[in-house]
Amino acid sequence: MSDIKISIVIPTYQEVENIPLICEQINTSLAGEAFEIIFVDDNSQDGSYEAVSNIANQIPAQIIVRTKERGLSTAVITGIESAQGKYVVVMDCDLSHPSSAILPMIEKLESGHNDFVVGSRYIKGGSFDDDWGFFRLLNSKIATWLALPLCHIKDPMSGFFAFERQQFEACAHLAPTGYKIGLEIMVKGEFSSPGEHPIHFRDREHGESKLSLKEQLLYLRHLRRLYRFKYPITSEFAQFGLVGGTGFVIDSLIYFALQAFFGLGHNLSRAISFWPAATWNWFWNRTITFTDREKSNHLSQWLSFLATSLAGFVMNFGTYTTLTSYVPFFIDHKFIALILGVLVGMGFNFMMARIFVFKE
Ligand code: GDD
């Protein structure tokens, strides 16, 4: 068993100027502690390897150079997998995360107060440089809000976090995409008491951020995966509802167009507009909502979706007709009855789609 207490994992890509600085900072902050620094670099050709080698005789630092893979999240996993310490801390190389926060974060783990600690900008005492422009701040806030239901942390986007290494073994099915490996580990690991420690997040002075628009789009895909993992049925229902919402728009447009341009009656227009809308729904539910389910049998799946949608339509139409025929309120508020009909039909369709149409 290793004597190392703290393993600091730092993903790097072209950080040659920052490597000596962060090593010094960590060495000062962790004076007297048994620690190791593991840089995981994606073959930067800027002298990063040499920079770590030059320091390694004074500070316990090593660098793993990856040539076949690229990406922040997988680099962090590689680092954690080769860590020896009792505790693992993940942080950026660009000095935006203060190494002075490492020991207070470890203390929270040691005391049993928390089993996962995030260095947080957004709790009391936390802050960031005040030259963040409006759009950068808005971007960060929206990204944060989107992740809040996944964990009880105010700064789930943070790339600065700590946990006991043993707990990493319980992290099931890690499939990191993009930058948010901390969020991935927090959601998929069995952490019962995540917590936060306030930090001041400094903007980098050397080198460049690698956070591109592509990474931000990957974040949305990552979020979708995490929601599917944590709330499988609710997220399926939400996607089914979203698809159904777009189908409803198509249904309504065709319905109104048939009446306005072709002079068809209400019932016939409803009956015709159903088919293209149901086909639209089938396609997008197959592609998005039930993407992991059986994908062969196009025709029979389409037919069974149409059949259950038709049954849903009958329920939808029946609800609408019953309400507008027998309930006085709805006689004057037909649009509300129409919406209720759609909801009843959608609930029924969702159950049928899950159980019969898009089989596991
Ligand atoms: N190995 C490897 N491979 N490392 C990478 C890669 C990569 O493809 N891309 C970035 N890194 C390293 C950087 O060298 C840096 O040490 C760290 O990952 C963070 O990358 P930055 O590009 O500096 O990120 P940022 O400053 O835009 O984003 C920061 O803020 C986010 C929250 O707003 C980081 O702290 C993120 O971790 C954090 O989530």
Boltz pocket constraint, residues with backbone or C-beta under 6 A from the ligand:
constraints:
  - pocket:
      binder: B
      contacts: [[A, 10], [A, 11], [A, 12], [A, 13], [A, 14], [A, 15], [A, 40], [A, 41], [A, 42], [A, 70], [A, 71], [A, 72], [A, 75], [A, 91], [A, 92], [A, 93], [A, 94], [A, 96], [A, 140], [A, 157], [A, 158], [A, 159], [A, 160], [A, 179], [A, 180], [A, 208], [A, 209], [A, 210], [A, 211]]
      max_distance: 6.0
